[in-house]
Amino acid sequence: MSKEIRLNAFTINSPGHLSPGLWRHPDDQSHRYTDLRYWIELARTLERGLFDGLFIADVLGVYDVYGQSADAALRSAAQVPINDPLQLVSAMAATTQHLGFGVTASVSFEHPYPFARRLSTADHLSGGRIGWNVVTSYLESGARNLGQAAQLTHDNRYELADEYLEVCYKLWEGSWEADAVKRDAERGIYVNPQQVHEIGHRGKFFTVPGFHLSEPSPQRTPVLYQAGASSRGRQFAARHGECVFVAAPTRGILRRQVDALRAEVVRQGRSGGDILIFNQITVVLAQSDAEARTKFDDYRRHISRDGSLALMSGWTGIDLARFDPEQTLEHVDSNAIQSAVEAFTTADPGRTWTVNEIADYCGIGGDGPVFVGSPGTVADALQAWIDETGADGFNIGAVVNPGSFADIADLLVPELQRRGVYKRAYREGTLREKLFGQQAGLKDSHYGTRFRV
């Protein structure tokens, strides 16, 4: 019998995410992304579907690699315009009880001292339901606009990220003792100064001498998501990650990524089961396979091919405008997302991709696979992917918002529940407790616990 399947909704604070051009579809409401009511309605839909969390992507930069210009990204709304994701969480948390929130934030462009406070604040206000998707960024445009001549190299970005996490662990785990807050009105002591400790950090990238500004939040350290599938990314994910996000286009590639990630986790002194692995997918649902195929064909008529290639050029760091459309993409070294280059070049020796094929594939759902069919057909596919790869669940992107997520909540989830592979109620507690059935704080085997008071 298949294990329980876990689902995150995958979106972005923008009118376009992984299906460029679909903002033109009459069923899509993503143009409402600046309206807080839109996000509250989405959160309630996801909680109705018992989603583990809303995973919010982010980029601090524009997709200007394709044709050496941002024009295609702007025309197709390929993740631009885009607003800050963290500011959405408080409103959505206030109108839900259980839904988790995984917010993407880059270590490359913000000092860890104020950022740690923002995450602690979000964890407090959400009742311990915040997660952080730790990214190192891959768009040169983001680095330039923050005054950097260029990004650090791929592996050096992870070196910075390791130290960034060390600073955060010291602030979250090691600065305040658990009972430092007294709130003793009679003695006039709100906080016992002897139980608040300066972290005294001085490293290669950061100097942080003082103590954390926030008192301990329900989880202290938010649930840590990571999206590292390159060799260096796997090392980082195995040390820090609790939930790992990958985007494998085939089961064979996903199986190899899962095996490599769990093996690296064990090498880091943890258990292979200490991480949950989610693969990016997109689902198109209807009552029957024929209806779903008709819906999918309708969606495809709204694809922006230039938007698709703008996204893929940004992810790989390769200007696909320089290639003949029928030319096969060959592996090149990249300072962007190395696993994205590998997925369409060397990851599957039996498959080659032309630029045209990449544009078609990425037009719906970006660089992840798309499942089209009835609830039964899609449930069969999801179970097969879980059984054959050892992954734990899926980050599901929307083709049209919020309709794609409503279809999952109302059509797919009941079918998965009928098969006994999807929960019928949330666990109580914080996001970490809901995901892992353990304490609110980091598991003792996690690297971050060595910085505890």
C-alpha positions as CSV (number, residue, x, y, z in Angstrom):
1,M,0.0,0.0,0.0
2,S,1.3,3.5,-0.9
3,K,2.4,5.8,1.9
4,E,0.6,9.0,2.7
5,I,0.9,11.6,-0.1
6,R,1.7,15.1,1.0
7,L,0.7,18.2,-1.0
8,N,1.9,21.8,-1.0
9,A,0.3,24.5,-3.2
10,F,3.0,26.2,-5.2
11,T,2.5,29.8,-6.2
12,I,4.1,33.3,-6.4
13,N,3.0,36.8,-5.5
14,S,2.8,37.7,-9.2
15,P,0.3,37.4,-12.0
16,G,2.5,34.7,-13.6
17,H,4.3,31.8,-12.1
18,L,5.0,28.5,-14.0
19,S,2.5,28.8,-16.9
20,P,3.5,32.0,-18.8
21,G,0.7,33.6,-20.7
22,L,-2.1,31.9,-18.8
23,W,-3.0,35.2,-17.2
24,R,-5.0,35.7,-20.4
25,H,-7.3,32.8,-19.8
26,P,-10.8,33.9,-18.7
27,D,-10.8,31.5,-15.7
28,D,-7.6,32.9,-14.3
29,Q,-7.7,35.5,-11.5
30,S,-4.1,35.9,-10.8
31,H,-4.3,39.6,-11.8
32,R,-5.9,40.0,-8.3
33,Y,-2.5,39.2,-6.7
34,T,-2.4,42.7,-5.2
35,D,-5.8,42.2,-3.5
36,L,-5.4,40.6,0.0
37,R,-8.9,39.0,-0.3
38,Y,-7.5,36.9,-3.2
39,W,-4.9,35.4,-0.9
40,I,-7.4,34.8,1.9
41,E,-9.7,33.0,-0.4
42,L,-6.9,30.9,-1.7
43,A,-5.7,30.0,1.8
44,R,-9.2,28.9,2.8
45,T,-9.5,26.7,-0.4
46,L,-6.2,25.0,0.4
47,E,-7.2,24.4,4.0
48,R,-10.4,22.8,2.8
49,G,-8.2,20.5,0.7
50,L,-6.0,19.7,3.8
51,F,-2.9,20.9,1.9
52,D,0.2,20.8,4.2
53,G,1.2,24.3,3.1
54,L,1.3,27.1,0.7
55,F,4.7,27.3,-0.8
56,I,5.4,30.8,-2.1
57,A,8.2,31.2,-4.6
58,D,10.1,34.5,-5.0
59,V,12.8,36.1,-7.2
60,L,14.6,39.4,-6.5
61,G,15.4,40.1,-10.1
62,V,14.0,39.7,-13.6
63,Y,14.3,37.1,-16.3
64,D,16.5,39.0,-18.7
65,V,18.8,36.3,-20.0
66,Y,16.6,35.4,-23.0
67,G,17.6,37.7,-25.8
68,Q,19.6,39.7,-23.2
69,S,16.4,41.6,-22.4
70,A,13.5,41.6,-19.9
71,D,11.0,42.4,-22.7
72,A,9.7,38.8,-23.1
73,A,9.3,38.4,-19.3
74,L,7.4,41.7,-19.0
75,R,5.1,41.0,-21.9
76,S,4.2,37.5,-20.7
77,A,4.2,38.4,-16.9
78,A,6.9,35.7,-16.4
79,Q,7.3,36.3,-12.7
80,V,7.2,40.1,-13.1
81,P,5.6,42.3,-11.7
82,I,6.2,40.6,-8.4
83,N,5.6,41.6,-4.8
84,D,7.0,40.4,-1.5
85,P,5.7,37.0,-0.3
86,L,6.2,37.3,3.5
87,Q,3.7,40.2,3.9
88,L,0.9,37.8,2.8
89,V,1.3,35.4,5.6
90,S,-0.3,37.2,8.6
91,A,-3.6,37.8,6.8
92,M,-3.8,34.2,5.6
93,A,-2.8,32.8,8.9
94,A,-5.5,34.9,10.7
95,T,-8.2,33.3,8.6
96,T,-7.0,29.7,8.8
97,Q,-6.1,27.3,11.6
98,H,-3.7,24.7,10.2
99,L,-2.3,25.7,6.8
100,G,1.5,26.1,6.7
101,F,3.3,28.8,4.8
102,G,6.7,28.2,3.2
103,V,8.1,31.5,2.1
104,T,11.1,31.8,-0.2
105,A,13.8,34.3,0.8
106,S,17.3,34.6,-0.6
107,V,20.4,34.6,1.6
108,S,22.3,36.6,-1.1
109,F,20.6,39.9,-0.8
110,E,19.7,40.5,2.9
111,H,21.7,40.6,6.1
112,P,20.6,37.7,8.5
113,Y,20.1,39.9,11.6
114,P,16.9,41.8,10.4
115,F,15.8,38.8,8.5
116,A,15.8,36.5,11.5
117,R,13.6,39.0,13.3
118,R,11.1,39.0,10.4
119,L,10.9,35.2,10.4
120,S,10.4,35.1,14.2
121,T,7.7,37.7,13.9
122,A,5.9,35.6,11.2
123,D,6.2,32.5,13.4
124,H,4.7,34.3,16.3
125,L,1.8,35.7,14.4
126,S,1.0,32.5,12.5
127,G,1.1,30.4,15.7
128,G,4.2,28.5,14.6
129,R,3.1,27.8,11.0
130,I,6.0,29.4,9.1
131,G,8.6,27.8,7.0
132,W,11.6,29.3,5.1
133,N,12.6,28.1,1.6
134,V,16.3,28.9,1.7
135,V,17.6,30.0,-1.7
136,T,20.9,31.5,-2.9
137,S,19.4,33.2,-6.0
138,Y,20.4,32.7,-9.6
139,L,19.5,35.9,-11.5
140,E,22.3,38.3,-12.2
141,S,19.8,41.2,-12.4
142,G,19.1,40.8,-8.7
143,A,22.8,41.1,-7.8
144,R,23.3,44.1,-10.0
145,N,20.4,46.0,-8.5
146,L,21.7,45.5,-5.0
147,G,25.0,47.1,-6.0
148,Q,27.0,43.9,-6.6
149,A,29.1,43.6,-9.7
150,A,28.0,40.0,-10.2
151,Q,26.7,37.1,-8.2
152,L,29.1,34.9,-6.3
153,T,29.8,31.7,-8.1
154,H,27.4,28.8,-7.6
155,D,29.4,26.9,-5.0
156,N,30.5,30.1,-3.2
157,R,26.8,31.1,-2.8
158,Y,26.4,28.0,-0.8
159,E,29.4,28.8,1.3
160,L,27.8,32.1,2.2
161,A,24.5,30.3,2.8
162,D,26.1,28.0,5.3
163,E,27.4,30.9,7.3
164,Y,24.0,32.8,7.0
165,L,22.2,29.8,8.5
166,E,24.8,29.6,11.3
167,V,24.0,33.2,12.2
168,C,20.3,32.5,12.1
169,Y,20.7,29.4,14.3
170,K,22.7,31.3,16.9
171,L,20.0,34.0,17.0
172,W,17.0,31.6,17.0
173,E,18.4,28.8,19.1
174,G,21.2,30.2,21.2
175,S,20.3,33.8,22.1
176,W,17.3,33.5,24.4
177,E,16.8,30.8,27.0
178,A,13.4,29.2,27.0
179,D,12.1,31.0,30.2
180,A,13.9,34.3,29.7
181,V,10.6,36.1,29.4
182,K,9.2,36.5,33.0
183,R,6.4,39.1,32.6
184,D,6.7,39.6,36.4
185,A,4.6,42.7,37.1
186,E,5.2,42.6,40.8
187,R,9.0,42.7,40.5
188,G,9.0,44.8,37.4
189,I,10.9,42.3,35.3
190,Y,9.7,41.6,31.8
191,V,12.9,39.8,30.6
192,N,15.7,38.4,32.8
193,P,18.8,39.9,31.3
194,Q,20.9,37.0,32.5
195,Q,19.0,34.7,30.2
196,V,19.6,36.6,27.0
197,H,22.9,36.0,25.4
198,E,24.9,37.9,22.7
199,I,26.0,35.5,19.9
200,G,29.4,37.0,19.2
201,H,29.5,35.9,15.6
202,R,32.4,37.0,13.4
203,G,32.8,35.1,10.1
204,K,33.9,35.5,6.5
205,F,30.7,37.1,5.4
206,F,28.9,38.4,8.5
207,T,29.6,40.0,11.8
208,V,26.8,39.9,14.4
209,P,27.9,40.6,18.0
210,G,24.6,41.1,19.7
211,F,21.5,39.1,20.8
212,H,18.3,38.3,18.9
213,L,15.7,41.1,19.1
214,S,12.7,38.7,19.2
215,E,11.8,36.4,22.1
216,P,11.6,32.7,21.1
217,S,8.7,31.9,18.7
218,P,6.7,28.7,18.8
219,Q,9.2,26.8,16.5
220,R,12.2,29.0,17.3
221,T,13.7,28.0,13.9
222,P,11.1,27.9,11.1
223,V,10.7,24.7,9.2
224,L,13.5,24.8,6.7
225,Y,12.8,24.1,3.0
226,Q,15.5,23.8,0.5
227,A,15.7,23.3,-3.3
228,G,19.2,22.0,-3.8
229,A,19.6,19.2,-6.4
230,S,23.1,20.0,-7.7
231,S,26.0,18.3,-5.9
232,R,26.8,21.3,-3.7
233,G,23.1,22.0,-3.3
234,R,22.5,18.4,-2.0
235,Q,25.2,18.9,0.6
236,F,23.5,22.1,1.8
237,A,20.0,20.5,1.8
238,A,21.3,17.5,3.7
239,R,22.8,19.6,6.4
240,H,20.0,22.2,6.8
241,G,16.8,21.0,5.0
242,E,13.8,19.4,6.5
243,C,11.7,19.6,3.4
244,V,13.5,19.5,0.0
245,F,11.9,20.7,-3.2
246,V,13.0,19.3,-6.5
247,A,11.8,19.6,-10.1
248,A,12.4,16.3,-11.8
249,P,10.7,15.9,-15.2
250,T,10.7,12.0,-15.1
251,R,10.4,9.3,-12.5
252,G,13.9,8.0,-13.3
253,I,15.5,11.4,-12.7
254,L,13.4,11.8,-9.5
255,R,14.4,8.4,-8.2
256,R,18.1,9.3,-8.6
257,Q,17.7,12.6,-6.9
258,V,15.8,11.1,-4.0
259,D,18.4,8.4,-3.5
260,A,21.3,10.9,-3.7
261,L,19.6,13.3,-1.2
262,R,18.8,10.6,1.4
263,A,22.3,9.2,1.1
264,E,23.8,12.6,1.7
265,V,21.5,13.2,4.7
266,V,22.9,10.0,6.2
267,R,26.5,11.1,5.5
268,Q,25.6,14.3,7.5
269,G,24.8,12.1,10.5
270,R,21.0,12.3,10.2
271,S,18.4,9.7,9.2
272,G,17.2,9.5,5.6
273,G,13.7,9.9,6.9
274,D,14.6,13.2,8.5
275,I,13.7,15.0,5.3
276,L,10.5,15.1,3.2
277,I,11.1,15.4,-0.6
278,F,8.5,17.2,-2.7
279,N,8.6,17.1,-6.6
280,Q,7.2,20.0,-8.6
281,I,4.2,19.0,-10.7
282,T,1.1,20.6,-12.4
283,V,-2.3,18.9,-12.5
284,V,-5.2,19.5,-14.9
285,L,-8.3,17.8,-13.6
286,A,-11.9,17.2,-14.8
287,Q,-14.6,14.6,-14.1
288,S,-13.3,12.5,-17.1
289,D,-10.1,12.0,-19.0
290,A,-11.6,13.4,-22.1
291,E,-12.8,16.6,-20.4
292,A,-9.4,17.1,-18.8
293,R,-7.7,16.7,-22.2
294,T,-10.1,19.3,-23.6
295,K,-9.3,21.6,-20.8
296,F,-5.6,21.1,-21.2
297,D,-5.8,21.8,-25.0
298,D,-7.6,25.0,-24.2
299,Y,-4.9,26.0,-21.7
300,R,-2.2,25.4,-24.3
301,R,-3.7,27.9,-26.7
302,H,-2.8,30.6,-24.1
303,I,0.8,29.7,-23.6
304,S,3.5,32.4,-24.2
305,R,6.4,30.6,-25.9
306,D,8.7,33.6,-25.4
307,G,7.6,33.6,-21.7
308,S,8.4,29.9,-21.4
309,L,11.9,30.4,-22.9
310,A,12.5,33.5,-20.8
311,L,11.9,31.4,-17.7
312,M,14.0,28.5,-18.9
313,S,16.9,30.9,-19.9
314,G,16.8,32.4,-16.4
315,W,16.8,29.0,-14.7
316,T,19.6,27.6,-16.7
317,G,21.6,30.8,-17.3
318,I,21.6,30.0,-21.0
319,D,20.3,32.4,-23.6
320,L,18.0,30.2,-25.6
321,A,17.4,33.0,-28.1
322,R,20.9,32.2,-29.5
323,F,19.9,28.7,-30.5
324,D,18.1,27.4,-33.6
325,P,14.6,26.2,-32.4
326,E,15.4,22.7,-33.6
327,Q,18.9,22.6,-32.0
328,T,19.4,20.1,-29.2
329,L,20.4,21.7,-25.9
330,E,23.9,20.5,-24.8
331,H,25.2,20.6,-21.3
332,V,27.2,23.7,-20.4
333,D,28.6,24.9,-17.1
334,S,26.2,27.4,-15.5
335,N,26.2,29.9,-12.6
336,A,22.4,29.6,-12.4
337,I,20.4,26.5,-11.4
338,Q,22.7,23.7,-12.3
339,S,20.0,21.0,-11.8
340,A,17.8,22.7,-14.3
341,V,20.6,22.5,-16.9
342,E,21.1,18.8,-16.0
343,A,17.4,17.9,-16.2
344,F,17.3,18.9,-19.9
345,T,20.8,17.7,-20.9
346,T,22.6,14.9,-19.0
347,A,20.2,13.7,-16.3
348,D,18.4,11.2,-18.7
349,P,20.8,9.7,-21.2
350,G,17.9,8.4,-23.2
351,R,16.3,11.8,-23.8
352,T,17.5,14.9,-25.7
353,W,15.6,18.2,-25.9
354,T,15.4,20.8,-28.6
355,V,14.7,24.4,-27.8
356,N,11.2,24.0,-29.4
357,E,10.5,21.0,-27.2
358,I,11.7,22.9,-24.1
359,A,9.4,25.8,-25.0
360,D,6.4,23.4,-25.3
361,Y,7.2,21.5,-22.2
362,C,7.8,24.5,-20.0
363,G,4.7,26.4,-21.3
364,I,2.4,24.7,-18.8
365,G,4.0,23.9,-15.4
366,G,7.5,25.2,-16.0
367,D,10.2,22.5,-15.6
368,G,8.0,19.9,-13.8
369,P,5.8,17.2,-15.3
370,V,2.1,17.8,-16.0
371,F,-0.6,15.2,-15.1
372,V,-3.9,15.5,-17.1
373,G,-7.0,13.4,-16.4
374,S,-9.8,12.4,-14.1
375,P,-9.3,12.2,-10.4
376,G,-8.7,8.4,-10.7
377,T,-6.2,8.8,-13.5
378,V,-4.2,11.5,-11.7
379,A,-4.3,9.6,-8.4
380,D,-2.9,6.5,-10.2
381,A,-0.1,8.7,-11.5
382,L,0.7,10.3,-8.2
383,Q,0.8,6.9,-6.4
384,A,3.1,5.5,-9.1
385,W,5.5,8.4,-8.7
386,I,5.6,8.1,-5.0
387,D,5.9,4.3,-5.0
388,E,8.7,4.2,-7.7
389,T,10.8,7.1,-6.5
390,G,10.6,7.2,-2.7
391,A,9.5,10.9,-2.8
392,D,7.1,12.1,-0.1
393,G,4.8,14.4,-2.0
394,F,4.3,17.2,-4.5
395,N,4.5,20.9,-4.8
396,I,1.6,21.5,-7.2
397,G,1.6,24.6,-9.4
398,A,-1.6,26.2,-10.8
399,V,-2.4,26.7,-14.5
400,V,-5.2,29.0,-13.6
401,N,-5.6,30.6,-10.2
402,P,-7.4,29.7,-8.0
403,G,-9.3,27.2,-10.1
404,S,-6.5,24.6,-10.4
405,F,-6.2,24.5,-6.6
406,A,-10.0,24.3,-6.1
407,D,-10.1,21.3,-8.5
408,I,-7.5,19.5,-6.4
409,A,-9.3,20.2,-3.2
410,D,-12.7,19.2,-4.5
411,L,-11.9,16.4,-7.0
412,L,-8.4,14.9,-6.4
413,V,-8.2,15.0,-2.5
414,P,-11.5,12.9,-2.0
415,E,-10.1,10.3,-4.4
416,L,-6.8,10.1,-2.6
417,Q,-8.6,9.8,0.7
418,R,-10.8,7.0,-0.6
419,R,-7.6,5.1,-1.4
420,G,-6.3,5.7,2.1
421,V,-3.2,7.7,0.9
422,Y,-4.2,11.2,2.1
423,K,-5.0,12.5,5.5
424,R,-8.6,13.2,6.6
425,A,-7.6,15.8,9.3
426,Y,-4.7,17.9,10.3
427,R,-2.4,17.1,13.2
428,E,-2.5,19.6,16.0
429,G,0.4,21.8,16.7
430,T,3.0,23.8,14.8
431,L,3.9,23.3,11.1
432,R,6.9,21.1,12.2
433,E,4.6,19.0,14.4
434,K,2.1,18.6,11.6
435,L,4.7,17.5,9.1
436,F,6.8,15.2,11.3
437,G,4.7,14.4,14.4
438,Q,7.5,15.5,16.7
439,Q,8.3,18.5,18.9
440,A,7.8,22.1,17.8
441,G,11.6,22.7,17.6
442,L,14.3,21.2,15.5
443,K,14.9,17.5,15.8
444,D,18.0,16.7,18.0
445,S,19.9,15.3,15.0
446,H,19.6,18.5,13.1
447,Y,22.7,20.6,12.6
448,G,21.0,23.7,14.0
449,T,20.6,22.2,17.4
450,R,24.4,22.5,18.2
451,F,23.9,26.3,18.5
452,R,21.2,25.9,21.3
453,V,21.7,27.6,24.6
